[in-house]
């Protein structure tokens, strides 16, 4: 059996995680379940952990590199550009 999980984090304040697709159909009509959490610290911590994992940033450096959301997405874009260059080479 395959497991699918979806995560949505909004403005480092609210998050939802679970098996529902992130759309009207997934939230309202399909037999799925999600948990929604309204907590700034939890939402921000999860965003930082997930981004650090995907960007291969050590946990001890994650907060300083990814704490500011604008800096975090700049690093994300730089990583994407590097990956594109590797694929083209």
For each residue, the residues with C-beta under 8 A, 3 or more apart:
1:
2:
3: 19
4: 19
5: 17 18 19
6: 16 17 18 19 20 21 22 26 34
7: 15 16 17 46 50
8: 15 16 17 22
9: 12 14 15 43 46 47
10: 13 14 15 43
11: 14 43
12: 9 40 43 44 47 69
13: 10 38 39 40 43
14: 9 10 11 36 37 38 43
15: 7 8 9 10 36 37 42 43 46
16: 6 7 8 20 22 34 35 36 37
17: 5 6 7 8 34 35 37 46
18: 5 6 32 33 34 35
19: 3 4 5 6 32 33 34
20: 6 16 26 27 30 32 33 34
21: 6 25 26 30 32
22: 6 8 16 26 27
23: 26 27
24: 27 28 29
25: 21 28 29 30
26: 6 20 21 22 23 29 30 32
27: 20 22 23 24 32 34
28: 24 25
29: 24 25 26
30: 20 21 25 26
31:
32: 18 19 20 21 26 27
33: 18 19 20
34: 6 16 17 18 19 20 27
35: 16 17 18
36: 14 15 16
37: 14 15 16 17 42 43
38: 13 14
39: 13 42 43
40: 12 13 43 44
41: 44 45
42: 15 37 39 45 46
43: 9 10 11 12 13 14 15 37 39 40 46 47
44: 12 40 41 47 48 67
45: 41 42 48 49
46: 7 9 15 17 42 43 49 50
47: 9 12 43 44 50 51 66 69 72
48: 44 45 51 52 62 63 66 67 72
49: 45 46 52 53 59 62
50: 7 46 47 53 54
51: 47 48 54 55 57 62 66 72 75 76
52: 48 49 55 56 57 58 59 61 62 65 66
53: 49 50 56
54: 50 51
55: 51 52 66 75 76 79
56: 52 53
57: 51 52 61 62 65 66 75
58: 52 61 62
59: 49 52 62
60:
61: 52 57 58 64 65
62: 48 49 51 52 57 58 59 65 66
63: 48 66 67
64: 61 67
65: 52 57 61 62 71 72 75
66: 47 48 51 52 55 57 62 63 71 72 75
67: 44 48 63 64 71 72
68: 71 72
69: 12 47 72 73
70: 73 74
71: 65 66 67 68 74 75
72: 47 48 51 65 66 67 68 69 75 76
73: 69 70 76 77
74: 70 71 77 78
75: 51 55 57 65 66 71 72 78 79
76: 51 55 72 73 79 80
77: 73 74 80 81
78: 74 75 81 82
79: 55 75 76 82 83
80: 76 77 83 84
81: 77 78 84 85
82: 78 79 85 86
83: 79 80 86 87
84: 80 81 87 88
85: 81 82 88 89
86: 82 83 89
87: 83 84
88: 84 85
89: 85 86
